[in-house]
Amino acid sequence: MRAVIDRDEVLHVARLARLELGEDELEPMARELSAVLDHIATISQLDLEGVAPMTHVLAGAMPAGATSADEMPADEMPTRPGLRADEPRTSLPREVALAQAPAVSSDGFSVPSPQA
């Protein structure tokens, strides 16, 4: 079943996501959203009987028999190569972090209100 998202639905989703889309972006966005829904429809047709839901991004690295990362103490949480331990470390000096910010307020980034 081919999902078809029309212009009004794209505008509705864009408004909910607070996106401002130009006229030239509506058609490509409709195609992309339709493709996402098609993928979801394909996945929903798969036989997933006996497949446990993924409960954590590291679930594949969990010890055999573990069903949820939530059940494991933090110091026993498995890691994979490429992931570092979550330990405090020195961060960038404030001046360096703010040097290329488009707007700075007091001692931090200035971010416009979503209501603006």
Contacts in CASP RR format, 6 or more apart in sequence:
PFRMAT RR
TARGET T0000
AUTHOR 0000-0000-0000
METHOD contacts of the structure
MODEL  1
MRAVIDRDEVLHVARLARLELGEDELEPMARELSAVLDHIATISQLDLEG
VAPMTHVLAGAMPAGATSADEMPADEMPTRPGLRADEPRTSLPREVALAQ
APAVSSDGFSVPSPQA
1 41 0 8 1.000
2 34 0 8 1.000
2 38 0 8 1.000
3 34 0 8 1.000
3 37 0 8 1.000
3 38 0 8 1.000
3 41 0 8 1.000
4 30 0 8 1.000
4 34 0 8 1.000
5 13 0 8 1.000
5 30 0 8 1.000
5 33 0 8 1.000
5 34 0 8 1.000
5 37 0 8 1.000
6 30 0 8 1.000
7 26 0 8 1.000
7 30 0 8 1.000
9 30 0 8 1.000
9 33 0 8 1.000
10 21 0 8 1.000
10 26 0 8 1.000
10 29 0 8 1.000
10 30 0 8 1.000
10 33 0 8 1.000
11 21 0 8 1.000
11 26 0 8 1.000
13 33 0 8 1.000
14 20 0 8 1.000
14 21 0 8 1.000
14 29 0 8 1.000
18 114 0 8 1.000
21 29 0 8 1.000
52 67 0 8 1.000
55 67 0 8 1.000
55 68 0 8 1.000
55 69 0 8 1.000
55 70 0 8 1.000
56 62 0 8 1.000
56 68 0 8 1.000
56 69 0 8 1.000
56 70 0 8 1.000
58 69 0 8 1.000
58 77 0 8 1.000
58 78 0 8 1.000
58 79 0 8 1.000
58 80 0 8 1.000
58 83 0 8 1.000
59 69 0 8 1.000
61 78 0 8 1.000
61 79 0 8 1.000
61 80 0 8 1.000
62 69 0 8 1.000
62 72 0 8 1.000
62 78 0 8 1.000
63 78 0 8 1.000
66 72 0 8 1.000
69 77 0 8 1.000
72 78 0 8 1.000
79 85 0 8 1.000
91 97 0 8 1.000
94 107 0 8 1.000
94 108 0 8 1.000
98 104 0 8 1.000
98 108 0 8 1.000
98 109 0 8 1.000
101 108 0 8 1.000
101 109 0 8 1.000
101 110 0 8 1.000
103 109 0 8 1.000
103 110 0 8 1.000
103 111 0 8 1.000
104 110 0 8 1.000
END
